[in-house]
Amino acid sequence: MGLGSLRRFDVQANYARVLAIIAVFPLIGSIFLVWRNYHPDVRQIIYAANSYALALLACIGSALLLGGVACILGWNSAGQRINEKQGRSWFGFFVGGAVVTSALILLIAFAMLRLHQKN
């Protein structure tokens, strides 16, 4: 059984929904990493190991990639007359867009508030 042709709009809607749901998980991981290391008394995201920055950037990058693809697939398939699954298209579009926006905000916050501690 094949996965379906991406030229069909209902298949695009299914992929948009699934990718949007998957994109939420690395976003939650990056929110956890930023929240855990944010110190409000100095208003900085303090980290000591470079592996923290790599893990955070990997979570943000995967959330951006998956959410962006979900948003594009949802936008492309929404509103098409042939598409019988309009709700899945709009879900992928809006959730993917929200994931991309949130991941960009976290990336900018990390870039502005990071403080690398030397051991």
C-alpha positions in Angstrom: 0.0 0.0 0.0 1.5 3.3 -1.1 1.6 6.6 0.8 -0.4 8.4 -1.9 0.6 11.0 -4.5 1.4 14.4 -3.2 -0.4 15.9 -6.3 -3.7 15.0 -4.7 -5.0 17.7 -2.4 -6.6 15.3 0.2 -3.2 13.5 0.6 -1.6 16.9 1.1 -4.2 17.7 3.7 -3.4 14.4 5.5 0.3 15.1 5.5 -0.2 18.7 6.6 -2.2 17.5 9.7 0.3 14.8 10.6 3.4 17.0 10.2 1.7 19.8 12.2 1.1 17.4 15.1 4.6 16.0 14.9 6.1 19.5 14.8 4.5 20.3 18.2 6.8 17.8 20.0 10.2 19.4 19.2 8.5 22.8 20.0 7.5 21.5 23.4 11.1 20.2 23.9 12.6 23.6 23.1 10.1 25.4 25.3 11.2 23.1 28.2 14.9 23.7 27.5 14.5 27.5 27.5 12.2 27.5 30.5 14.5 25.3 32.5 17.6 27.4 32.0 15.9 30.9 32.2 16.9 32.8 35.3 14.5 35.7 35.9 16.8 37.4 38.5 19.5 38.1 35.9 17.1 37.8 32.9 19.3 35.4 31.0 19.2 31.9 29.6 22.3 30.5 31.4 23.9 27.3 30.0 27.3 25.8 30.6 27.6 23.0 28.0 27.7 23.5 24.3 25.5 20.5 23.9 22.6 22.5 25.4 22.8 25.0 22.6 23.0 22.2 20.0 20.1 20.4 21.5 18.0 23.6 21.6 18.9 24.6 18.0 18.1 21.0 16.8 14.7 21.2 18.5 14.0 24.6 17.0 15.3 23.6 13.6 13.2 20.5 13.4 10.1 22.4 14.6 10.7 25.1 12.0 11.2 22.5 9.2 8.2 20.3 10.1 5.9 23.3 10.9 6.9 25.1 7.7 6.2 22.1 5.5 2.9 21.5 7.3 1.9 25.2 6.8 2.8 25.1 3.1 1.0 21.8 2.4 -2.1 23.1 4.3 -2.0 26.4 2.4 -1.7 24.7 -0.9 -4.5 22.2 -0.4 -7.0 24.5 1.5 -9.8 25.9 -0.6 -9.5 23.4 -3.5 -12.7 22.0 -4.8 -11.3 18.5 -5.2 -10.2 18.4 -1.6 -12.7 16.6 0.6 -10.7 17.1 3.8 -10.7 20.9 4.2 -10.5 20.8 8.0 -7.2 18.9 7.9 -5.8 21.4 5.5 -6.7 24.3 7.7 -5.5 22.5 10.8 -2.1 21.9 9.2 -1.9 25.5 8.0 -2.8 27.1 11.3 -1.0 24.7 13.7 2.1 24.7 11.4 2.1 28.5 11.3 1.8 28.7 15.1 4.7 26.3 15.5 6.9 28.3 13.1 6.0 31.5 14.8 6.6 30.1 18.3 9.9 28.5 17.2 11.1 31.8 15.7 10.3 33.6 18.9 12.2 31.0 21.0 15.2 31.3 18.6 15.2 35.1 18.9 14.8 34.9 22.7 17.8 32.5 22.9 19.9 34.6 20.7 19.2 37.7 22.7 19.2 36.3 26.2 21.9 33.6 26.2 24.8 33.7 28.6 27.4 31.0 28.2 29.0 30.1 31.5 32.6 29.0 31.5 33.5 26.2 33.9 
